[in-house]
Amino acid sequence: MSSLARILIIDDNPKLIKDALPMYGYEVEAATDGLLGLKILDKDPGFDLIILDVVMPNLDGWQTLQAIRQNEKTAKIPVILLTSVSDNTKQISGLKFGADDYITKPFVLPNLLARIEALLRRYNWSRDEKHAKILPFVKDEKISPLTQREKEILSLVACGSSNSQIAKKLYVREVTVKTHLNNIYRKLKVDNRVQAVLLAQQTEII
């Protein structure tokens, strides 16, 4: 399958997005802080979009965004800012710094995917006809229904929560969370938490 677009993720915890986007046909590279992200861009400025976290070690998102916009090779690459800050003033500041869009954490993947597609359309990206909208790991088989607690755990996973964070929030042991997740994988016939979240959101289980 041909890649739809090349995306650089600059985020100190990029796993969920990094694992999810290739399933939708995107070619993804990741850097865990702003300095590493700028090094990647210096060697290869040919990315179609950048997803940039604000709070990172070494060089934060604001400084990284300024550097991206000041470099003529990367100045026109669309940037989506990710942050846990929901203050409207900070969002406006992010747009003034040169961000093209702004998403507040925790977010759901369909929202991020919709923002990515909208930005790529705005920048006249042509969708590859070979791009598959159906997830490649989905089989045409009936899946077992999830319990309310399993849906609750999967919803927290979709927001980026770790097993330990889920356990603390639900007042259960971490091993209990792992047991529930294994049951979820078995019922949905998937191999990992990213596939479970994507399938659950696409089929509106959560």
Disulfide bonds with the S-S distance in Angstrom:
none
